[in-house]
Amino acid sequence: MASFSTTATVDDPRISLGDGGVLPPVRAGGGDDGSSPRLPDYTTRLRRARLGLLVALTPVIMLFVSFSSAYVVRQGLPTLDPRTNQLVLDWIPVTLPKLLLINTGVLILSSLFMELARRQVKVQVTGVAPETVPGVSIGDQVRIPWLAMTLLLGLVFLFGQWTAWRQLGANGFYVATTPSSSFVYLLTGTHAVHLMGGVLALFVAGIAALWRRSVATRSIVVDVTAWYWHFMAGLWIYILCLLEFAG
Amino acid sequence: MATHDFAAQELHAHAAPQGFIRKWVFSLDHKVIGLQYYFLALAAVFVGMFLSLLMRIHLIWPTAALPLLGDIKPETYLTLVTMHGTIMVFFVLTTAPQGGFGNYFLPIQIGAPDMAFPVLNMLSFWTTFLGFVVMIAAFFVAGGAPLHGWTGYAPLSALQSAGPGEGLGADLWIISIAIFCIGALMGALNFITTTLDMRAKGMTMMRMPLTVWAWFVTAILGLLAFGVLLSAGILLLMDRNLGTSFFVPLVTINGQLTGHKGGSPLLWQHLFWFFGHPEVYIAILPAMGMCSQLLSVFSRKPIFGYKAMVYAILGIGFLGFMVWGHHMFMSGMSPYTAFAFSIMTMGIGVPSAIKTFNWLGTLWGGRIRFASPMLFAIGFVSLFVSGGISGPFLAQPVLDIQLHDTAFVPAHFHLIMGVASIFGIFAATYYWFPKMFGRMMNESLARWHFFISLIGTYAVFMPMHYAGMAGQPRRYSQFTEVHYLAGLIPLNKFITFAAFVTIAGQLIFVVNLFWSVFKGPKASDNPWEATTLEWTTATPPPHDNFGGHTPVVHNGPYEYNVPGAPRDYVMQNDPEIKAAH
């Protein structure tokens, strides 16, 4: 895993589009096939990757909007009690494990680390000493592997979710126990699957560093993963609020 | 978003592959991937057609034992209905016009060297292919394929013991659709990013061909719709396999409680149709775009009302998400809600009519060349109007309740969504075949194919409207013993014979297609004298699409019959014309 210097702050360093309107330089490596002999410049690739991510997040949002809609609808549906032949509500609120709050803290912290990793790789990609870049300040030269720490916290979060599910089970709430518990497992599980995608991307970024791929390629992978990671953190907070306050 | 000049440096994000596997199987080239989608859809359409033929045979000879298949039982008939609809909607109507032609021509038409994410593009095809394999596998597992219809209505689809085919076969059906959704989402991501970020210099949004607009808006529809279908599929799988009750109320099967309670079958319908209605436009919009293109090219006139056509595509896309409830008038809803859905559904008639009149306006006064692509494009307009005219009837709850479960509805949607879209695919095939394969198709065979298809289609589906109005129910496997429907037996025999002839006519197309790939006369680079960028490059296009340079666009896509121009068309990359129209 690559290590980075600590406490860098960057005011969105601009990468040159070329010399006075001349076409930008083409760098080797990267692309989504990774074997490209000739590629567009860094700025173009970064913009395209970010746009792709933005587009890719749309169906993820639609997925959770759809689940949320089902959650609200299902909550208000009565069912027939065959013993009394009366319509009754079968929605039994689930008391969420306190561990989920700790997991939330872990995920937010990981998001912070991810942002630090993103900014540091971005400094590297300028190809100049960070101290000379306007808006960048280097606190000290201690190298902290932010990416590795993010990855570690991501795994801790996933393990924490697994533990929370075990606690739910120990309290008698399984997937099919009540409709509310079904949604708890559904929403947290689907979020966990998506977060695993982020973990996978972090592994890819780490491997890219180990294989000494170009800084530009690593920067793009880390940048897109960072925005995805922040989205996952925000999505988790939404899910937690939905389960806690709308249940 | 700004346009960008990629110039020589960004000619292709990956080198031209050399080996067979990298070149033709796991290719990153959008053109090869487009062909892969196209031939996947071609295989799927023959499976789907075969199933429909079995249905038609069974309807008029319900006791006949077929070779290899034996008797067709009622549940087998429902299986045929289910798999025919699913394969046709997902693996033909969604796959060929968007995945096939969109992949091949969108990058070239905007002057890009490839899709934005080539690996993702390859993955989207192979994911779709996997989905098709899983779907076909449902035929061969214990219990066979499901019988719950392509709409998969719960609770029938949500209970493993609800009927034959509702066990593993139904699981495979759901998994296949989920896989398809993921593939379609990857494709949509590529289409949108490519359109927004990779247009050549000068290719402003309002210079994009209507094909590109149609593929772009279709991709947006897919992006918003397939995520919802995926979510519904996940919930359905959980109901089936984990005992949850999202869609299943308290029900008994053979007097035994199923263990489910409180779920809502209507919830499934809402989620499904929120996807399902935009899916109609996912199927038809690319065909609209392709036929708009062809009508202009072969009329030698600019498309009538380009901007209105663009806004109509956007309007249809937007309204497509507002009208899903009209599929559920029969399921029960507040009359006020039904009224709102009814009004909005009829509102879609406005942009649809704009497009139709603009197509007619394009034809009016043109020097029309009745080549085979043009014949199919005109056939598309004819079918779209014929199928669309019954839309406002069905948009009214009071009429829909009478007609919904009759043959009237299959007649309606087969004309407007099914065969119209297929005609768009045929038109596009005859039009772009020279560019894709470097050879021309046989024109005489193409004309035979057109007239058999057009007459055959009307012979199959127009009488079906009358059968529906006479009360013939849809989805019933056998009606010949029903007294009040006895008078419809001759009509149904006619429909079945017409189906035989129409399907046989498609063999002409297949023979023409494969013969022409190898033996057709060589095509020039621009045999139709069209203006868009794919006709500015070599035939077939080189690996990087434009052979080492990137086009710069100066003109709109439909500059025909321009006063003062040296010929009756001006290419998009020709020097800018000042005196145009």
Interface residues (C-beta under 8 A of the other chain):
Chain A: L23 P24 P25 V26 G31 D32 D33 S35 S36 P37 R38 L39 P40 T44 R47 R48 L51 G52 V55 A56 T58 P59 V60 I61 M62 L63 V65 S66 F67 S69 A70 V73 R74 L77 P78 T79 L80 P82 D90 V175 A176 P179 S182 L186 T190
Chain B: M1 H4 D5 F6 A7 Q9 E10 L11 H12 A13 H14 A15 L28 A116 F117 P118 V119 L120 L185 A188 L189 I192 T193 L196 D197 M198 L223 L224 A225 F226 G227 V228 L230 S231 A232 I234 L235 M238 L242 G243 T244 S245 F246 P249 L250 L257 K261 G262 G263 S264 L267 H270 L271 F274
